[in-house]
């Protein structure tokens, strides 16, 4: 399964890498099509957002840990629910890592952003006047360090001690801080537009859900 231990964690064999991707994609389909009624327009819009977010992450790769994914995951999960938030997080990770570099670490990055989706789904980022920017920025900063901890688990090697893992976390703190600063910048820059886009999707879903329920009752 593992060929060697690289900078980002164990290097997977091609078969093992394929298995990891298939498992993640299976989870995406389970999140999107099990238990929620989704219309084609919403799925297409969400897929477009996945491509755009992944593209920005790839373009900004030269800047360490400066990426739009965390803020986007928080907003998607907050407005469209946990299932779509987790699916969005995994798809962005898979798609961007196809260009940045796929491997064992993809599993942990996807898990990290999935946890961010869990956080986002439990936050009410809307107040009486719209998007609560203060709350979003606070969640963005916290999520940067949450993601950093989860992603660091990809570097755990056989026989590693707790103190050695703590040292890894400490070495990653400057990058987590950059991630947090970047998140706040992305929140101030793109969150209002993304919030309106997702609010339109949310409204469309509610209308279609109501119509669908009415047809079921009439039938």
Secondary structure, 3 states (H helix, E strand, C coil): CEEEEECCEEEECHHHHHHHHHHHHHHHHHHHHCCCCCCHHHHHHHHHHHHHHHHHHHHCCCCCCCCCHHHHHHHHHHHHCHHHHHHHHHHHHHHHHHHHCCCHHHHHHHHHHHHHHHHHHCCCCEECCEECHHHHHHHHHHHHHHHHHHHHHHHCCCCCCHHHHHHHHHHHHHHHHHHHHHHHHHHHHHHHHHHHHHHHHHHHHHHHHHHHHHHHHHC
